[in-house]
Amino acid sequence: MEKIDLVYMAVSALILLYIFWCFIEPFFLIRDKAVLKKSPKDNSPVENLKIKRLPMLPIGDKEEADFRYVFFSDTHAEWCPVSSKRICESIRRAQAKAPLDAVIFGGDMSSYKQGASRGFKYLNAISKCCKELDIPFYGVSGNHDVHVSNIPETAGFVSLDDTHITVRSRTSGASAILAGLSDTGRKNRVWHKMPALDSNDPVILVVHDPDALLHFEPQTRPDYMLSGHLHGGQMKFPFRIEFCVLRRHDKLPNMGAVQGVYNIGGTTVFISRGLGCGVMPFRFLSMPEVTVVEIKL
Ligand SMILES: [Fe+2]
């Protein structure tokens, strides 16, 4: 066989393997854990914002968490090979290890209006599971959710959109504010300010798009933030093409925050890779993720 034929065959095999893997990867599910500790306050303006990657699990940390959540985001129900059954199983496993304070959904139920019924079915199954275990189920809207009305009521979760509740730690008795912000969609996007909170308690903010943090007055930044939206890039390409070209409007990824835990301007942020696939039904080096998020005040 000619040398050129061998090269041709090897390249073809690699391309086929790549396509095969891109199709298979969305079926995997990473069940991980993130421990969020308070970051030192930093009121730097956005132009001087410092982003520091933090470990998901701080080493040598033995204190009990104040709040324990299961967080998942971006179901994009049209193509979400991770079934709701597997998410319910993750919730049950987490609850069996230690009591959960809530299950939280980070938005983007379906990519399009046509996928809403699948999305409702998916979230209804999780709602049912939360009810059986007596765990509150909260959520916020994502940029794709603006096309569907009454999502929280139909899907069976309590909306945190532009509202907040006071929560109390079952371990230390300390209180905190669990707040949420709605997403107004990619077109006609309005970046909300942080709501005025009549309390000095630490704030845990749930917001779909982590770029929201760049639009708050520095002194109003929350202590903790849970987000999704970025899908970890969904398809990783060389030279970060997925963010420089395909998601060039998303600012934080281009500043270095894509997935995992960060200190961003004094806020401890967790960004989930989410579960489903938006637009293209593929993932590459960005496996779906459901996370136990433990918060230490
Ligand atoms: Fe999404």
Boltz pocket constraint, residues with backbone or C-beta under 6 A from the ligand:
constraints:
  - pocket:
      binder: B
      contacts: [[A, 74], [A, 76], [A, 107], [A, 108], [A, 142], [A, 229], [A, 230], [A, 231], [A, 274], [A, 278]]
      max_distance: 6.0
